[in-house]
């Protein structure tokens, strides 16, 4: 049965309170208990969450036993399992933190979680299948919230089920071939109708006496792609509905937590001091000193004073709209407006005029407006903290990752939730090559030493520069491996398994603001996420599954003094951060490459700017794969460097040329400054050198190295197809791939997983821009998106 039919026949549509009382986007007043108080102090878990987690523990115990039995099947001593599962209190508690990053995060996170889901084809053979079934908490932020909201509010569907019905222009889940800002593409009548529906929803909410903003528009527009089987994208669907679904009541799914940030009225941004707002199945609120309260999410929109309805016995329901809360947690419009671009602001003005009418010029137009404020007059806040959030009539929220903490660590690291291991899925794009650089970890680590984070703990991590130079952003890494080294923190935090976005079979470093993808591109991103979470489906490390098992068991092993398997000791040697920083790195860059019996020579300069070349000893008529796992950022002084124009993005490559017989080898090198140039340590310049997987005929005699700039324009010629890849210790295989020139892709042969059961487009011609930093790439991508939106606005006029 198609997933759409399954959802239409599911219990979601028959649950009494699945929809707003008005059966629309508008909330409504309902009867409630005269003595009801919707606020509780943030002094522990709610009774509802505690009771639910106890039920979930019984489910995860069985799932983790199955998973860990498989993970440790090759261990010489498995006695630790008997100790862990002899009592329920010994069983580890697992959490997943899914990062933001637009659709890059949605699909990357989906692939990583699919690797942990025993419902995914191949996950038990080539992945971490069963780990998701053993997970207690699933936290998400920004683009990661698009993923979690999709699966949770589609009756806890699986990524595999979504893949099995994935297509283009067929109304399937995640059918985003057309952007939410241009849903009909060239079909303006379709776009017109979609925008009319959104405008009508906003009008209904406004007429009911509640403020609206572009955050409402954002949530309504995107939800059509997440809940296509529900009327108007689930326009009246309520968040608290989750409490009544069978999968939640039976604790068959993890506990969902999504994040927003509270912003002071009139402020232009948020920072570490801004309260982090949790959105859970039961609660809406913050642990932090300036609020330190949680509201019962079902009754958001009720006018209260210190938690009691101003009119006893009268409450509001339907304000906790799924679309609105998704819009709150993923609102990039505020992020765009903060860029303070005259062009972007003009387009936002047009969108505001189109959808908000008289409210189009309000200062809060890009913020999610929670009015009345659920924390009005609450007395739970700490003395000396900013009282704005408990005295103002409205609470204003933005995307939870705008302060730079784009991985939702805060809720799953809380001591109250007693988590043992957190799997951090990092789809951020803050490095020069649009891959992660570890900054979210650094920011959350630093936050614990501020007033807002004083009750939290986070394991030690290196600084951002060291993170990159050590290559920790290019592979799975464990942080906080030894609890005895963390005793200086407020409490011992969970061990963290860091899983960054790395290009394995697909160039996954795409802009946060790219809003349309073909089905093939979506599948490629999901598959690459699967591979990033599994070390290339264990081809890069056959012992990786066992190492994940060790990470899961570690905190309980330490707590109860259990024997530590020797295999786990080796895993921790391989994957745990050892405390080193950039200052411990020698002036030699070692880059391993899978090249058949070729020698690798590394040369260094005196100032630490290293370069690497591959010297081939094979015959000219042999084929060999030349592969670099990562793009490289090089340090130059006043040497020549690549620049990006506003309309054309350049990728630097290096070609070995000479008297080649029928081919040449494309390689990547970090280019050192010329020795006769003036070196000034405080005037370093940077450029990104990129590579891609390729197989060519190696030149027998190369005379020189020439740096060439090749423009990456919108042409399918920039896609490398069908590379013959040779893996170390395996035979050569033909793999079909869509690999953009701006990223490198692993040459490891990978088992086929995450296959669709429907026809897919035969070829994709998408090209992704990589320039100096993500902001620049976002500006180029967003310009085309907003130009389209502006054209639509001009065409439609005011609806």
N, C-alpha and C positions, 0 to 999 in steps of 0.2 A: 504494500500500500504506500502511495506517495506520502511524504511527510506532511504536505499540506492537508491531505485528507485526514491523517492521524490527528493533527491539531484541531481541525474543525470538529472532530468527533470526541475530542478530549474533554476532561472535566472542567477545563478552564472556562468554557463558554456557559457551563451550567451552574457554576458556583454562584451562590446568591449575591455575594458582595464583590464579584469580580470587577464590576463596573461602578462608576460613579452613580450615586442615587439618581442623577438626572439622565443617565445613560448617554452622557456627552462629556466634553472636556470641562464643563462647569461643575464646581463643587456645589454642595447643597447642605442646608441645615437639617439635622436629624435629632431625634430624642436621644438622650443619654442619661446616665445616673446623676441624680442631683448632687451627690458627694464626690463625683469623679474629679481626680487630679491627674492630668496627663504628663506631669513632669516628675522625674525622680533624680536624685543626686547621683553624680558619677563617682560613686564610692565602691563600685564593684559591678559585676555582670548583673543584668536584670534577671529576675526569677525565670522569666520566659526563656531567655537565652541559656541559662544554666540548666534548666530542665531539658531543653532541646539537645544541648551538647551531651548530656548524660545518655540520652537515647542514641545519639550519633556514635558515641564511644563504643557501644555494643556492636554497631555495624562496622566501624573501622577496625575493630579488633580482629574480626574474621578476615577482612580484606587485607590488612597488613600482614597477618600471618601467612596468607597465601602468597602475597607479593614477596615478603622477606624470605620465605622458603625457596622461592624460585631464584631470588637474588643471591642467596648464599649456597646454592646447590653444589658449587665446586669448592666450597670452603673445607679445609681439613678438620675444623672443629666447629660444629653447629650448636654447641650446648647453650650459647647465648639466647637462642630462640626459645628454648625450654624455660629459661628464667624470665624472659620478657612476657611470655604468654601464660605463665602460671597463675598470675593475678591480673585483673583488669587494670589496676592502678599502675602496672609496670609498662603498659602499652604506650608507645610513642604517640604524640599528637602532632599532626602535620598540617601546614598551611601553605597556600600558594598565593603569591603576590604578583598580579599581572600588570605590567607597566602600561603607561600611555604612549602615544605616538601616532595618533590618527589611525587610518586603516592599516598602516604598516603594523601597528600594535594589535589591532583586531585580528588580523590573519596570522601574524607571527605568534601571538599568544595562543590562538586557536590551535596552531600546529603543535606547539609545545605541550599544551594540555591534552591534545589528542594522543600524543606519545605516551601519556600517563593513564589513558583511559582504556580499560580492557574491552570496550565496545568498538574500538578502532581496529580495522583490519590490519594485522601485522604487528600490533602493539605488544602483544605477549611474546612474539618471536624476535622482533627487532627493536623493541622499545621498552618503556617503563610501565606497560599495561598493568593496571590494578592499583597503581599508586594513587590515582584520582579517587578511586573507590575507598581508599584508606585516608583520604584528606578530610579534615574537620572544617577548615576555614578557606574560603576563596575570596580574596580581596582584589579589587581592581580600581583603576583610576583612568580618567580620560578615555583614550581610544581603547584601552583594555576593558572599560565599562561597556563599550559597544559589544564586545565579545561576550562578557559574562551576562549582560542583560538579555542578549539573544538566546543563549542556551537555557538560562534560568526561567525566563518568562515564556518560553516555548515548551513548558512542561519538562524541563531538564533534558532537552534533546541532546544528542551527541554531535560532535563535529562530523563524524562519519556519515550520519544521517543527512546532515546539511550538504555534504559533498555529494552524496548519492543522487541528489535532486538538483544539483547546481547547474545553472545555465545562464544564458543571456536573454534579456527581454522576455522572460517567461513568468515573472512574478514569483520566483523562488526566493527563499531566504538569501540575503546578501547579493541579490541581483543588482549590482551597482554599476552596470555598464554605463548608465547615465548618472550624472551627479545629482545629489539632492537639490542643488541650486538650479538644475536644468533637467528635471525628471523626465520630460518628454523628448529631450534632444531636439530634433528638428520638428517634432510634433508639438507645435505651440498650443494646440487645443488641449492636449493632455496636460501640459504644464499649467495652462490656465485653470483647468479643473482642479488640479492638485492644490494650487495656490488658493483657489476659492475655498476649498475644504479647510485649509489651514486658517484662512482669514475668518471663516465662520466659527471655527473652534475658539479662536481668540476672542471673538465678539461675544460668544456665549459665556466665557469665563469673566470677561470684563463686565458684562451685563449683570452677572451674579455678584458684583461688588469686589472683584479681586484684580489686582494689578497684573499686567502682562508686559513682556519684554521680548527681545530677540532670542533670549534663552528658551522661551516657549516655542518660538518659531523653529529654532534649531532642533529641539527635541521632537516636535511634530513632524518636521520634514524628514528626519532620518529614520524615525520609527516605521515608516512605510517599508523600509528595506529589512527591518528586523522582524516585523510581525505582518507579513503580507497576506496571511490568511485571515486576519482579524479586520473588522470593519474600520476603514480609514486608518490603518496602521495601529489599531487598538486605541482609538482616540479617547475612550472612556475607561481604559484599563487601569486598575489601581495597584499600587505597590504592595499594599497589605494583603492583596489576594494570595500572595505566596504562602501565607500562613495556613490557607485552607486547601492547598493542593495536596494530593496523596503523597507525592514524592517528598515533600517537605515534612508533612506530618509523620511519615514513616522514617524520617531521617535518612533517606536514600540519596541525598545530595549534600554537598558542603554548605556551610552557613555563609551566605553572601554578604559582603561588606564593600560598598562603593564610597568614594570620597569626594567631597567638595571643600572649598575654603571660604571662610567668612571674610568679607571685606568691609572695612569701615566706610559708612556713607561719605561720599566726597573724596575718598582716597583714590589714587590712580593705580594702585597695585596692592599686592599682598606680599608678606614675607613670613619668616619663621614665627613671628609673634602672632600672626593671624590664625585664629582657631581652625583646626582641621575638623570637619564635620563628617561623622559616620552616618551612612544610610544603610540600615540593616532590615531584615524582615520584620523586626519589632520596633526598632528604635531609630531616632533621628537626633543627633546631638554630638557633644564634644566632651572629651576628658580634660581639656585644657583649662587653666585657671580662670580665664575670663568668661567662661560659660559653665563648665563643670556640671552639666546637666544633660539629660536625655528626655526627649518627648516621645510619647506613644505615636508612632508614625501614622497610624490610622486616623488620628484626629488632628493632623496638621491643618492649618487654616482656621482653627477655632480661636476666637479671641479670648485670651486668658490673662489672668494676673497671678503670678507665682504658681502657674499650673492649673488654677481653677477657672473654669469657664466664667466669663463675666456675667453671662446669663445662665444660672444654674439649670441643669437639665437640657441645655441646648448646645449641641456640638456640630462641627462641620465634618463631613466625609467627602471624599472624592478629590481633595486637594493633593493627596499623595499619588498623583497621576504618574504612571510609568514613563510616559513620554516626557513629562516635565522634569522628573528626577533624572532621567537620562540626559536631557538637555542641560541640567544643572551640572552634572559630573563631567560632561564632555564639551562644554561650551568654549569653542575656539574663537568665537566672535570677539570676546573680550581680549583675547590674546592678539588678534589682528588689530584691534583698535589701539592697543598699547604701542603698536609700531609707530603710531603718530604720522602715518603717511597721508598726505592730502588726497591722493588718489583713492586709497582704501577707505578713508573716512567719507569720501563723496559717495562711494558705492554703498557703504553702510547706511548713509543718510537716505539713499534711495530705497533700500530694503526696509528701513524703519518707517519711511513714509508709506510704503506699500502695505505693510502689515500692522503698524501701530497707530496710524492716524494721528490724533491729537497728542498722543504720548510719544511721538517720534523724536521729539527734541529733549525728552527727559534725560537727566544725567545718569539714570539707572537703566537706560534702554538696552545695554548689552549684558546686564547682570540678571541672575535669577532672583526674583523678588519673592520673599516669603513674608507676606503681610496679610494678617497680623503676625507679629513676631512670637513664635512659640515660647521664647524664653523671657518674655516681657515680665519684669519685676521679680524674676527668680532670685532667691537669696543664696543659691549654692555657689556662686562665684567666690573667688578668694579675695580677701581684702588686699587692696593695693594694685589689683589688676585693672585693665581698661574695662569700664562698665558700659561702654557703648552698646555692646551686644545684648545687654539685658535691660537697657533703658530705652532704646530706640523702638519706634513703632513697627519697624520692618527689619528683617534680616536679609542681607544681600550676600549671595554666593557666587563663586566663580569655579571654573575647572580646578579640580584638586591638585593638579600638577603645575600650576602656574608659578609656584614659588621654587621650582627646580627639583622638588622631591617627586619625581615622576614614576617611582615605584612605590606602591602603597604599603610601606613597611610599618608605619605607626600602629595601625590596629592589630596586626598579627604579632608584633613584638611586645604587646602589652603583657605585663606580668600576670594580670588577672585572667588571661586566656590560656596560660600554662602551655604554650606551644613549644615543642622540642626542636623542630626544624622548619625553616621557611625556604621554599623554592622561589627565588627571585627571577622572574622572567623579564629581561631587559630589552625592550625594543626601542629605546631612545636613540636619538640621532645627533648627539652633541659633539662627536668627534668631527674632524675636518672631512672625513670620508662618509659622513652620515651614518656611521655605526656608533654603538655606545662607547663612552669613555669612562664610565664608572662614576660620573658626577652625582647621580642620584644617591648612591651609597654614601659618598662623602658628605653631601648636604644633610642627610638624615643622621649620620654620625655626629656632625657638628651641632645639630639641633638639640641633642640631648644635654648640651651644656648651656642652653638658653633657658629663660624663665618658662617658655611654653613647653619645653621638653624635659623639665626637671624631674618628672616622675617616670621617665622612660630610660631604656638602656638599648644600646646598639653595639655590635662587635666592632673591634678596631679594623680599620681599612686604611690603605695608603692614600696619599694625596692624588689628585687627578693626574698630574704629570707622571708620577710613578706608576699609576694604574696602567697608563698607556704604554710607557716604556718597558714595563715588565710583561706586557702582552696579556694582562689579566682580562682585558676586554675582548679577547679573541678565543676564549675557551672557557669551559666550566671551571669554577674555582669555589672552594669551600672557605668560609670565613668564620672565625670563632670556634675553631676546632677543639681547643683545650679550655674547658671551663675554668681551670685553675689560673689561667692568664687573664680572666675577665673579672676578677673579684674587686677591682678598683671601681667598677661601674656600679650603678645603683642596685642592680641585680644581675644575675647571669642571664643574658638574652639567649634566644634560640640560636642554634647553629644555622648559618645561611648557606644554601647551595645557589650560587650565582650562575645563571644560564643566559649569556648574552646572545643577541642576534648576530649571527655570523653567516656569510654567504657560503653555502654548501653546494646546492644544485641550482641556485637562483640568486640573482643580484637583488638582495632584499633591502638595500639602502636607498629607500625611496622617500620622497618628501612627506612630511606630516600632513601637508595640505593638499595632497593629491586625493581627489574625491571620487574618481571613477576608475573602474578596473574591469577587464573582461573576465569571464569565468576561468579562462586558462591562467591568467595572471593571479587570480585569487587562489586557485589550486596550487600554483607554484609557490606562492608565499606560505601557504599552510604547510606544504610538504617540506619546504626549507626549514620552517619552525620545528617540525618533527625531527629533522636531522640535527638541528642545532642543539636540541634537548637530549640527544642520544649519541653524541659524538659520531655522527654519520651512520646512525643505526648500528653502532658498536663496531664499525669497520676500522675506526681510528683507535679504539681501545676495546678489545673484547671483554675486558674486566670492568667496564664502566658500570654495568648493572649492579655488580657486587659492591662497587664503591658507593653508589647511591644508597644501597641498603645499609652500608656502614654509617653514612651520614644520618639516615633516619634513626638508627639505633643509638647514636653516640651519647646524647644527653642522658638517656635512661641508663646506659652502660656506666657512665660516670657517676650518676646518682646512686646506683645500687652496687657499685664496685664489681661489676660483672667482668668475666674474662674477656679480653679484647682479642679477636681473631687476628692472626698474623697477616691475613690478607687485608684486613682493615688498616693495619699499621702501614702496609705498603701503599694502600689507596690514599691515606692521609699524607704520606710523603709526596705522592704524585699530585694531589689536588688541593691541599691546604695552603693558603697563603702563609709564608714563613716569617712575615714581618719585615721583609726586605723592602727597600725603597730605591728610587732612581740613583741615590748616592752610592748604592751597593753594586750598581751595574758597571762592569768593566767597559772600556772603550772598544769593545768588539761586539758586533751584532751577528749572532748566529741564526741563520735562517735555513730551516730544513726544507728540502724539496724532494719530491718523489720523482726522480729521474733515473731511468734504467742504467745502473752501473756508471753513472757520470760522477765526476768529481766536482765538489763545490769549493770555491775559493772565496774567502772573505778578506777584504782589504780595509784597513782603517786609516783615517787621517789623524793627525796629532790633536786636532781640536774636538774629536769625537764624532765628526760627521762621517759616517761609514757608508760604504757602498759594497754591493755584492754582485758578483757575476757568476754565471754558470759556464764552466769550461767543459765543452763536450769532447769526449774521446771516441765517440762512435763514428762509424762511416757516414759519409754524406747521404747515402741512400736509405739510411735507417730513420725510422720515425721515433720520436720521444716526446713525452709530455713535459713541458717546462711550467712549473706551478709555484706560485707564492700564495700562502694562505691568507696573508693580510696585505692591505694597502699600507704604504709606508709614508710617514710624514718626515721630511728631511729638514735639517737645519742648514740654512745658507747665510752668507753674510751679504756681500754685494754682488753675488753671482746672478746670472740670468735666471728668471723664474717665470712660471706660467701665470697668466692672468685671465680672468673671466670677464667677457663683455656682457652688457645687459641682455643681449639677445642670443648669444652663442656661448655654450659651455664647452670648455676645453679639457681634454684628458691628456696628460703627459705620458708618453711611452718611450721606450728606447729600442732601437733596432740594431742588431749586429749585422753589419754589411761587409761585403768584400766580394771575392770571386766565388760566389755561391753557385752550386750546381742544382738549379731547379727549385730553390726555396730559400727562406731565411727564417731565423729564429727570433720570435718576439719575446723579449725578456723585460724584466723590471729592474731598475737600479736606483738606489738613492745616490743622487749626484752630488759629490763634494764640491765645495768652492775651489776655484783655482788657487794654487799655492801662492801665486804672486799677488793675489788681491789683498787689500787691507782687511785684516780681521779685527772686528770690534765686537766683543762679547755681548754688549748691550744693544746691538742693532741687528740681531738675528732676524732673518726673514724665513717664512715657511711656505712650502708648497706641497701639494699632495701628489704622489706618484701612484698610479693605479695600474692594475693588471687584470688579465682574465685567463681562464683556462684555454689553452690552445695546443694543437699538435702541428708541428711544421717540420720541414726538412732542415736539419742542422747544417749550417755552413761549415765547411771544412777549414777554411782559412778566412777569418774575419779580420779586417784591417782597422776598423774604428768603431766607436760608439757615437751615434748621432741621436740627439734628443729631438723628437718631432711632436708637434702639437696637432692633433686631429680633432676636428670639430664634431661634437656629438649633437647633430641636428635631428629633427623629427623624420627619421628615415629608417626603414627596416634593415638597411645595410649595416646598422650599428649592432645588429644582433648576431651573435656567433651561434651557429647551429651544428649539431652532430659532431662533437669533438671526440676523437679517438683517445681514450684515457687509459693510461697504464697505471695500475696500482701496484705498490710494492708487495711482492709475494702473491700476486694474482695475475690472471691472464687479462689481455686487453679486451675491453668491451666497448660497443658503440652506445653512447648515451645521447638522447635528444635533449637539448637544453636551450632555454632562452636566457642568454647571459649578456647583460649590458656591458659595454666596454669600461664603464666606470667602476666596476667592482671585480674582485677576483672570486673564483669559485673553486671549491675543493675538487681535486682530481680523483678522490677516492671513489671506487665503485660502490654503489649503494643499492641495497635490495629495494625492490619496488614496493612502495606502500602508499596508502592514501589515494587509491585509484577511484575514479568516478565511474558510475555505471551508465551514464548517459553520454551522448556524443559531445565532443568538445570542439571548439574552433581549431582549425588545422594549423594556424600560425598567428602569432602576435607580432605586432610591429611597434610596441611601446618602447620608448626610450626614457631613461631616468637621468635627471640632471645631477651631477656632482660638481659642486664648486667649493669655494673656500670654506664655507660653513653652512649649517642648516638654515639659518635665517635667510641667507641669500637664495638658497634653493627654494625655500618656501615662498619667497617674494616672487620668483619667476613663475612657479607653479600657480600661486594664488592669483597672479595677474591675469592669467588666462581664464581661471575659474570665475573671478569676479567680473571680468570683461563680459563673459557669457551671461552672468547674472544681471549685469547692468543692461545688456541688450534685451534681455527678457523683460526686465522692469519697464524699459522704455517702450517695448512693444505692447505689453499688456496694459500699461497705465494703471491707474488706481482701480482696484477691484471693489 
